[in-house]
Amino acid sequence: MPSTPPPADARGSLRGGLPDRYLTPEDLVTMFGLPSVETVYAWRRKRIGPTGFRVGKHLRYDPATVHAWVAEQTILHDAA
């Protein structure tokens, strides 16, 4: 039985606000409407984006970590 490809839009796999798989840089681009994956990599270099981790050569993000980062940004923005 062939496997089903992941949805093109990461938001399509949301359950309770969080995807049921680790996110790719491309998922973050889609979710946040960023110009390119280079923005995600720049965030990583500057240590200003959500914390990611490597699986071999691939960068992945835990959905819960991304959700916590968004919540933190919201609090910081509201406090400013």
C-alpha positions as CSV (number, residue, x, y, z in Angstrom):
1,M,0.0,0.0,0.0
2,P,1.6,3.3,-1.0
3,S,2.2,5.9,1.7
4,T,0.2,9.1,1.7
5,P,2.4,12.2,1.0
6,P,2.3,14.9,3.7
7,P,0.0,17.9,3.1
8,A,1.6,20.7,1.1
9,D,0.3,23.2,3.7
10,A,1.6,22.3,7.2
11,R,-1.5,23.9,8.7
12,G,-3.5,21.0,7.1
13,S,-2.2,18.5,9.7
14,L,-3.1,20.6,12.7
15,R,-4.7,18.8,15.7
16,G,-5.5,20.9,18.6
17,G,-3.3,23.7,17.1
18,L,-0.2,21.5,16.7
19,P,0.9,19.3,13.8
20,D,1.3,15.6,14.6
21,R,4.9,15.5,13.2
22,Y,8.1,17.5,13.5
23,L,8.2,20.6,11.4
24,T,10.6,21.5,8.6
25,P,12.0,24.9,7.8
26,E,9.6,25.0,4.8
27,D,6.7,24.4,7.2
28,L,7.7,27.5,9.2
29,V,7.8,29.5,6.0
30,T,4.3,28.4,5.2
31,M,2.9,28.8,8.7
32,F,4.4,32.3,9.2
33,G,4.2,33.6,5.6
34,L,8.0,34.1,5.5
35,P,9.8,35.1,2.3
36,S,12.0,32.0,2.2
37,V,13.8,29.3,4.2
38,E,16.7,31.7,4.4
39,T,14.8,33.7,6.9
40,V,14.4,30.6,9.1
41,Y,18.2,29.9,8.8
42,A,19.0,33.5,9.6
43,W,16.8,33.2,12.8
44,R,18.8,30.1,13.7
45,R,22.1,31.8,13.2
46,K,21.0,34.8,15.2
47,R,19.3,32.6,17.8
48,I,16.1,34.6,17.6
49,G,13.7,32.0,16.3
50,P,12.3,28.8,17.7
51,T,14.9,26.2,18.7
52,G,15.4,23.5,16.2
53,F,17.4,20.3,16.1
54,R,19.2,18.3,13.5
55,V,18.3,14.8,12.3
56,G,21.4,14.0,10.3
57,K,21.6,16.9,7.9
58,H,18.0,17.9,8.2
59,L,16.7,20.7,10.5
60,R,13.5,19.9,12.4
61,Y,11.3,21.8,14.9
62,D,9.1,20.3,17.6
63,P,5.6,21.8,17.2
64,A,5.3,22.4,21.0
65,T,8.6,24.4,20.9
66,V,7.3,26.5,18.0
67,H,4.0,27.1,19.8
68,A,5.9,28.1,23.0
69,W,8.1,30.5,21.0
70,V,5.0,32.1,19.4
71,A,3.5,32.6,22.8
72,E,6.7,34.1,24.1
73,Q,6.8,36.5,21.1
74,T,3.2,37.5,21.8
75,I,4.0,38.3,25.5
76,L,7.1,40.3,24.5
77,H,5.2,42.2,21.9
78,D,2.3,43.0,24.2
79,A,4.7,44.2,26.9
80,A,6.5,46.6,24.6
